[in-house]
Amino acid sequence: GTSLLESLDENAHKHAFGVSEDLKYALREAIELLGNEAANQLRQQASDAKKGFFSGKDQLDPADLSLECLRMVYRLLFMFYIEARPELGYVPIGKSEVYLKGYSLESLRELEMQPLTTPHARDGFYFDATLRRLFRLVAHGCGLGGPVQAELGTTVAGAKDTFALAPLDSRLFDDSTLPLLGKVRFPNHVWQRIIRLMSLSRGQGRGRRGGRVSYQLLSINQLGAVYEALLSYRGFFAADDLYEVKPAPKKSRAPEEDD
């Protein structure tokens, strides 16, 4: 019969495929959460400055906003994957306590289920500040002899107090491509919801259980499928309340009776 190792490997691939399907919906919801929060803040900023928002030369283009939200979500997806693969040698998540506890996305992932019981915890900007600092670190890099001391805020007393990170020359982490999102700050409850969506599988359906997403098990092809599924996504401002529906389940044919 089939060996235990082969069956475990097959089940792992099936689970990874199911998780990648969940991620498509999770990322779409994450984009909507970012877009709605950004639109609310930009609307308030326009109102305070007595500028137009939905019309005129200062109107907000929903296509531009959705594209920036898409880039922000892709940043998270990249960091989830790269931190789950320390053998790739890019982020020092397995070598530096400073990076792990002070900069990594994994440190925020540990807070994904933490109740935000006070207004300060819910509407504060700890998640936002940590993520933007991480993104700047990836974009510009750091290392001994460079801006590491100012960036980390630590004394260079030994190798364990510092880490080196090569700058990633990519438009994905270029803040100039996010002119709209650069004007807003997302509160903790928004980022926590997004990280939870991208960290936990839904577990819906027959025989499926929810659990923590292991990005280490996802292949490049599966991540590519998630990426491509969102390329055509474009947000818009709804003039009326909209409802998403799904088709009714197909009725099974009744067994034919013998004559």
RODO-148227 format. One record per atom (N, C-alpha, C): x, y, z. Coordinates in steps of 0.02 Angstrom, whole numbers, padded with zeros to 5 digits, always signed. Example, Ala and Ser with C-alpha at 12.3 -4.5 7.8 and 13.67 -1.06 7.14 Angstrom:
residues 2
+00660-00284+00390/+00615-00225+00390/+00660-00165+00390/+00642-00112+00354/+00684-00053+00357/+00645+00002+00394/
//
This chain:
residues 259
+00041-00060+00000/+00000+00000+00000/+00043+00063+00000/+00009+00119+00005/+00043+00183+00006/+00080+00192+00072/+00141+00215+00068/+00180+00225+00130/+00154+00285+00168/+00167+00288+00232/+00145+00343+00274/+00175+00409+00250/+00239+00408+00231/+00273+00468+00208/+00240+00496+00146/+00222+00452+00099/+00189+00475+00037/+00120+00504+00051/+00083+00473+00096/+00017+00498+00113/+00021+00565+00148/+00070+00573+00193/+00079+00637+00226/+00097+00692+00177/+00142+00675+00130/+00163+00723+00079/+00104+00743+00035/+00063+00695+00016/+00005+00710-00026/-00045+00754+00011/-00058+00738+00075/-00105+00779+00114/-00079+00849+00124/-00012+00856+00131/+00017+00923+00140/+00006+00965+00077/+00015+00934+00018/+00004+00971-00044/-00069+00989-00053/-00115+00944-00034/-00186+00960-00039/-00204+01017+00008/-00176+01016+00069/-00189+01069+00117/-00162+01135+00091/-00102+01134+00062/-00072+01195+00036/-00114+01224-00020/-00143+01181-00063/-00186+01205-00117/-00248+01238-00088/-00278+01207-00036/-00337+01236-00005/-00321+01303+00027/-00263+01308+00058/-00242+01370+00090/-00233+01425+00037/-00203+01408-00020/-00194+01458-00073/-00261+01483-00099/-00311+01439-00101/-00378+01461-00121/-00406+01509-00069/-00396+01495-00004/-00419+01540+00048/-00385+01608+00043/-00321+01607+00026/-00283+01670+00023/-00311+01717-00030/-00338+01691-00084/-00366+01734-00135/-00422+01777-00107/-00465+01746-00066/-00520+01784-00037/-00496+01827+00021/-00448+01802+00059/-00421+01841+00115/-00388+01905+00091/-00349+01900+00038/-00315+01959+00012/-00364+02009-00018/-00415+01984-00049/-00466+02030-00076/-00500+02068-00019/-00516+02034+00035/-00547+02068+00092/-00497+02116+00123/-00433+02099+00125/-00382+02143+00153/-00378+02208+00112/-00381+02202+00046/-00379+02261+00003/-00439+02306+00017/-00498+02276+00027/-00557+02315+00041/-00552+02350+00109/-00524+02316+00158/-00515+02347+00224/-00469+02407+00220/-00413+02400+00185/-00366+02455+00177/-00398+02512+00137/-00433+02495+00083/-00463+02546+00041/-00517+02585+00076/-00560+02552+00114/-00613+02587+00149/-00586+02633+00203/-00536+02609+00240/-00506+02651+00293/-00470+02711+00262/-00433+02699+00208/-00397+02753+00175/-00446+02804+00147/-00500+02780+00116/-00549+02826+00087/-00581+02869+00141/-00596+02840+00199/-00626+02879+00253/-00578+02934+00277/-00515+02916+00285/-00467+02966+00309/-00453+03019+00257/-00447+02999+00194/-00435+03048+00140/-00496+03093+00131/-00555+03066+00140/-00616+03108+00136/-00616+03161+00191/-00597+03140+00252/-00594+03188+00307/-00540+03240+00295/-00483+03220+00269/-00430+03268+00254/-00453+03318+00201/-00489+03294+00150/-00514+03339+00098/-00565+03387+00126/-00608+03362+00172/-00658+03405+00203/-00626+03459+00245/-00574+03440+00283/-00539+03489+00325/-00505+03543+00283/-00480+03522+00224/-00446+03570+00180/-00493+03604+00131/-00558+03587+00137/-00610+03616+00093/-00594+03602+00019/-00575+03539+00005/-00562+03517-00062/-00613+03465-00083/-00618+03455-00149/-00663+03404-00175/-00637+03334-00160/-00682+03287-00162/-00662+03218-00148/-00688+03171-00203/-00753+03173-00216/-00782+03130-00267/-00786+03164-00335/-00772+03229-00337/-00775+03266-00400/-00723+03321-00400/-00712+03350-00459/-00663+03403-00463/-00593+03378-00473/-00545+03424-00475/-00476+03406-00490/-00444+03365-00433/-00471+03369-00373/-00443+03333-00316/-00479+03268-00301/-00523+03245-00347/-00562+03186-00332/-00517+03124-00326/-00538+03078-00285/-00501+03016-00272/-00519+02965-00325/-00469+02939-00359/-00480+02888-00411/-00481+02820-00377/-00537+02784-00379/-00540+02718-00346/-00491+02668-00376/-00475+02675-00441/-00427+02629-00472/-00357+02639-00443/-00338+02703-00433/-00272+02717-00404/-00269+02691-00332/-00322+02702-00294/-00323+02680-00225/-00320+02604-00219/-00358+02569-00260/-00357+02495-00258/-00289+02468-00278/-00256+02500-00326/-00190+02478-00346/-00139+02486-00290/-00143+02541-00253/-00097+02551-00197/-00111+02501-00141/-00174+02487-00128/-00192+02438-00077/-00167+02369-00099/-00171+02355-00163/-00146+02291-00189/-00071+02285-00177/-00034+02339-00189/+00038+02338-00177/+00053+02327-00103/+00015+02358-00060/+00027+02351+00012/+00015+02278+00034/-00037+02247+00007/-00051+02177+00024/+00003+02131-00005/+00029+02147-00064/+00084+02108-00093/+00147+02113-00050/+00157+02171-00019/+00214+02178+00027/+00208+02128+00084/+00148+02124+00113/+00137+02078+00168/+00147+02006+00144/+00121+01989+00086/+00127+01921+00060/+00201+01904+00051/+00240+01950+00025/+00312+01939+00015/+00346+01927+00083/+00330+01968+00133/+00362+01962+00198/+00341+01897+00233/+00278+01878+00228/+00256+01814+00257/+00297+01757+00228/+00307+01758+00163/+00342+01703+00130/+00416+01703+00146/+00447+01761+00142/+00520+01765+00151/+00540+01750+00223/+00497+01769+00271/+00513+01754+00341/+00501+01680+00357/+00458+01647+00319/+00446+01576+00330/+00500+01533+00298/+00544+01565+00258/+00598+01529+00225/+00666+01557+00245/+00687+01547+00308/+00752+01574+00330/+00810+01544+00291/+00800+01486+00261/+00855+01455+00223/+00873+01495+00161/+00828+01540+00140/+00844+01583+00082/+00896+01635+00100/+00904+01648+00165/+00957+01691+00188/+00947+01765+00179/+00885+01787+00167/+00875+01860+00157/+00864+01895+00224/+00810+01878+00259/+00797+01910+00323/+00830+01869+00378/+00859+01901+00429/+00895+01865+00482/+00849+01843+00538/+00791+01816+00521/+00741+01801+00572/+00764+01745+00619/+00807+01700+00595/+00831+01646+00638/+00896+01662+00672/+00925+01720+00658/+00991+01736+00684/+00991+01797+00730/+00942+01841+00724/+00943+01904+00761/+00879+01912+00802/+00888+01916+00868/+00831+01930+00913/+00806+02001+00902/+00850+02047+00883/+00830+02116+00871/+00780+02118+00813/+00797+02084+00758/+00751+02083+00701/+00687+02046+00719/+00692+01988+00750/+00633+01947+00765/+00583+01984+00808/+00607+02015+00862/+00562+02045+00910/+00545+02118+00895/+00589+02152+00858/+00578+02223+00847/+00555+02243+00778/+00564+02200+00728/+00550+02220+00660/+00508+02172+00620/+00510+02109+00637/+00481+02057+00593/+00405+02060+00592/+00378+02035+00537/+00306+02026+00531/+00283+01971+00578/+00327+01923+00591/+00311+01869+00637/+00295+01895+00707/+00327+01948+00728/+00313+01976+00794/+00242+02003+00798/+00217+02030+00743/+00147+02054+00740/+00099+01996+00733/+00122+01943+00701/+00080+01884+00693/+00064+01853+00761/+00109+01861+00809/+00096+01836+00876/+00040+01874+00911/+00023+01933+00884/-00029+01975+00914/-00095+01971+00876/-00100+01925+00829/-00158+01924+00785/-00224+01909+00822/-00220+01873+00878/-00280+01855+00916/-00285+01893+00982/-00240+01940+00993/-00240+01979+01056/-00301+02025+01058/-00343+02021+01108/-00402+02065+01112/-00380+02138+01119/-00411+02181+01080/-00398+02253+01084/-00455+02283+01125/-00445+02286+01190/-00500+02301+01236/-00508+02375+01252/-00459+02416+01237/-00462+02487+01253/-00461+02528+01189/-00488+02589+01191/-00486+02632+01131/-00415+02643+01106/-00367+02650+01153/-00298+02661+01133/-00270+02599+01097/-00286+02540+01122/-00262+02478+01090/-00295+02469+01022/-00358+02486+01016/-00395+02476+00954/-00375+02528+00901/-00369+02590+00921/-00359+02644+00873/-00287+02671+00872/-00242+02638+00910/-00172+02658+00909/-00138+02638+00844/-00073+02652+00839/-00038+02641+00776/+00025+02599+00784/+00025+02554+00833/+00083+02511+00844/+00096+02467+00783/+00044+02434+00758/+00051+02391+00699/+00076+02431+00639/+00046+02489+00629/+00063+02530+00571/+00135+02553+00574/+00157+02576+00632/+00226+02600+00639/+00276+02543+00629/+00260+02483+00656/+00304+02426+00649/+00310+02403+00576/+00253+02400+00542/+00254+02377+00472/+00291+02427+00427/+00278+02491+00435/+00310+02540+00392/+00385+02543+00405/+00405+02532+00467/+00476+02529+00483/+00508+02467+00451/+00472+02411+00452/+00497+02350+00419/+00504+02361+00344/+00454+02393+00313/+00457+02404+00241/+00514+02451+00223/+00527+02502+00264/+00584+02546+00251/+00650+02508+00257/+00653+02464+00305/+00713+02424+00315/+00728+02380+00255/+00675+02349+00228/+00684+02306+00169/+00703+02348+00109/+00673+02407+00102/+00686+02449+00043/+00757+02477+00044/+00781+02498+00102/+00845+02533+00106/+00901+02489+00134/+00883+02435+00169/+00933+02391+00197/+00970+02422+00256/+01013+02383+00286/+01055+02407+00340/+01112+02358+00348/+01165+02380+00381/+01222+02336+00391/+01277+02371+00429/+01324+02334+00453/+01380+02363+00490/+01417+02411+00445/+01431+02469+00472/+01464+02521+00433/+01414+02566+00397/+01349+02549+00402/+01297+02589+00371/+01253+02620+00424/+01189+02632+00406/+01144+02665+00452/+01113+02618+00503/+01146+02561+00517/+01117+02511+00561/+01106+02538+00631/+01153+02575+00658/+01147+02597+00728/+01089+02646+00737/+01084+02693+00690/+01029+02740+00695/+00962+02706+00682/+00962+02658+00637/+00900+02624+00620/+00876+02579+00676/+00922+02542+00706/+00903+02495+00758/+00897+02528+00826/+00933+02583+00836/+00931+02615+00901/+00966+02575+00954/+01017+02536+00935/+01054+02495+00983/+01127+02514+00982/+01162+02495+01033/+01234+02506+01035/+01269+02448+01002/+01320+02462+00963/+01355+02409+00928/+01405+02379+00977/+01380+02336+01022/+01422+02305+01072/+01446+02237+01050/+01413+02209+01001/+01433+02143+00977/+01390+02125+00918/+01407+02070+00885/+01371+02050+00825/+01298+02033+00840/+01285+02009+00901/+01217+01990+00917/+01170+02050+00923/+01198+02110+00932/+01158+02170+00939/+01138+02201+00872/+01167+02177+00818/+01154+02206+00753/+01139+02151+00703/+01115+02172+00645/+01106+02125+00590/+01115+02163+00525/+01128+02126+00473/+01137+02155+00406/+01079+02133+00362/+01056+02180+00322/+01001+02165+00276/+01013+02204+00211/+01018+02168+00156/+01032+02201+00092/+00969+02237+00068/+00976+02297+00039/+00917+02332+00013/+00886+02295-00045/+00820+02295-00048/+00784+02261-00102/+00765+02313-00154/+00797+02310-00211/+00785+02359-00264/+00723+02338-00302/+00665+02358-00276/+00602+02338-00306/+00550+02393-00298/+00510+02404-00349/+00456+02454-00344/+00404+02434-00292/+00402+02371-00275/+00353+02348-00225/+00363+02384-00159/+00425+02397-00140/+00439+02429-00076/+00459+02503-00084/+00446+02531-00142/+00460+02601-00155/+00400+02642-00132/+00409+02683-00080/+00353+02722-00052/+00327+02774-00101/+00366+02792-00152/+00341+02841-00201/+00284+02812-00243/+00275+02746-00242/+00220+02715-00279/+00156+02714-00237/+00159+02740-00175/+00100+02741-00130/+00086+02812-00108/+00073+02858-00154/+00061+02928-00134/-00002+02937-00092/-00053+02897-00104/-00115+02903-00065/-00109+02871+00004/-00083+02810+00006/-00077+02775+00070/-00023+02807+00114/+00022+02846+00083/+00071+02882+00123/+00041+02938+00164/-00022+02956+00149/-00055+03010+00185/-00098+02986+00243/-00103+02920+00250/-00148+02893+00302/-00108+02847+00348/-00136+02835+00407/-00109+02787+00454/-00165+02740+00474/-00152+02676+00470/-00204+02627+00483/-00203+02606+00557/-00260+02608+00590/-00261+02591+00661/-00249+02516+00672/-00235+02499+00735/-00217+02431+00752/-00270+02380+00732/-00334+02397+00741/-00386+02347+00729/-00390+02329+00655/-00372+02376+00610/-00373+02361+00539/-00315+02314+00521/-00255+02331+00543/-00197+02289+00528/-00204+02220+00560/-00230+02218+00621/-00238+02153+00655/-00286+02108+00616/-00340+02137+00592/-00388+02099+00552/-00356+02073+00488/-00315+02114+00455/-00283+02094+00393/-00232+02038+00406/-00192+02045+00458/-00142+01994+00474/-00176+01929+00493/-00232+01934+00528/-00270+01874+00546/-00297+01839+00483/-00323+01879+00436/-00348+01850+00374/-00294+01812+00336/-00234+01840+00336/-00179+01810+00298/-00142+01757+00338/-00158+01751+00403/-00123+01702+00445/-00164+01640+00458/-00230+01645+00457/-00273+01589+00475/-00316+01569+00416/-00318+01505+00401/-00362+01480+00348/-00433+01476+00375/-00480+01481+00329/-00551+01482+00349/-00575+01415+00375/-00552+01361+00344/-00572+01295+00366/-00644+01278+00351/-00673+01310+00301/-00742+01295+00284/-00745+01237+00235/-00802+01205+00234/-00809+01149+00188/-00804+01082+00224/-00825+01031+00190/-00827+00964+00219/-00756+00938+00232/-00745+00917+00293/-00681+00886+00311/-00623+00934+00317/-00635+01001+00315/-00580+01048+00319/-00580+01083+00386/-00522+01089+00414/-00515+01123+00478/-00474+01187+00469/-00493+01238+00506/-00455+01299+00503/-00390+01291+00542/-00342+01332+00526/-00278+01328+00560/-00232+01384+00537/-00172+01385+00564/-00124+01436+00545/-00094+01420+00477/-00090+01470+00435/-00063+01460+00368/+00013+01452+00374/+00039+01398+00345/+00111+01387+00342/+00135+01409+00273/+00166+01467+00270/+00191+01492+00206/+00251+01452+00182/+00280+01414+00226/+00337+01373+00206/+00315+01316+00161/+00252+01294+00169/+00227+01238+00129/+00201+01261+00061/+00190+01326+00052/+00162+01350-00011/+00218+01353-00063/+00203+01328-00121/+00252+01329-00176/+00248+01395-00213/+00298+01407-00254/+00299+01468-00295/+00239+01469-00342/+00220+01411-00369/+00163+01409-00414/+00098+01428-00379/+00090+01406-00317/+00029+01422-00280/+00027+01496-00262/+00084+01524-00242/+00086+01596-00229/+00075+01635-00293/+00101+01610-00348/+00090+01643-00412/+00017+01643-00432/-00019+01589-00416/-00091+01586-00430/-00129+01638-00389/-00108+01647-00326/-00139+01699-00284/-00126+01768-00313/-00064+01779-00335/-00044+01843-00364/-00085+01858-00427/-00090+01809-00471/-00125+01820-00534/-00200+01829-00524/-00227+01797-00472/-00299+01803-00460/-00319+01874-00441/-00271+01913-00416/-00287+01981-00394/-00267+02034-00445/-00233+02015-00499/-00210+02064-00547/-00267+02103-00579/-00323+02069-00590/-00380+02102-00622/-00427+02136-00572/-00410+02132-00508/-00455+02161-00457/-00450+02237-00458/-00507+02270-00460/-00510+02342-00457/-00569+02363-00413/-00554+02405-00364/-00607+02428-00320/-00645+02487-00350/-00704+02501-00323/-00744+02557-00345/-00785+02582-00287/-00811+02643-00292/-00854+02670-00241/-00926+02651-00257/-00957+02615-00212/-01026+02592-00223/-01075+02648-00206/-01119+02663-00253/-01170+02714-00241/-01227+02687-00198/-01237+02622-00199/-01290+02590-00159/-01261+02530-00122/-01298+02505-00074/-01277+02445-00039/-01278+02385-00087/-01223+02348-00087/-01217+02290-00131/-01213+02227-00089/-01238+02172-00117/-01238+02108-00082/-01207+02056-00128/-01162+02017-00100/-01131+01963-00139/-01170+01899-00127/-01190+01868-00181/-01230+01806-00176/-01193+01750-00212/-01212+01691-00196/-01183+01633-00231/-01240+01591-00258/-01228+01553-00311/-01282+01513-00341/-01305+01459-00293/-01368+01441-00301/-01396+01387-00259/-01361+01322-00275/-01353+01278-00226/-01321+01213-00239/-01361+01172-00289/-01324+01136-00331/-01357+01096-00381/-01394+01038-00347/-01455+01026-00371/-01494+00972-00344/-01471+00906-00374/-01463+00857-00331/-01444+00791-00356/-01503+00757-00388/-01489+00721-00441/-01544+00686-00476/-01570+00628-00434/-01635+00622-00434/-01666+00568-00397/-01653+00502-00432/-01640+00449-00395/-01628+00383-00428/-01688+00360-00465/-01675+00334-00525/-01731+00309-00566/-01755+00242-00540/-01823+00234-00540/-01853+00173-00515/-01854+00121-00571/-01841+00060-00552/-01845+00006-00601/-01916-00008-00619/-01928-00022-00683/-01997-00040-00704/-02014-00110-00679/
//
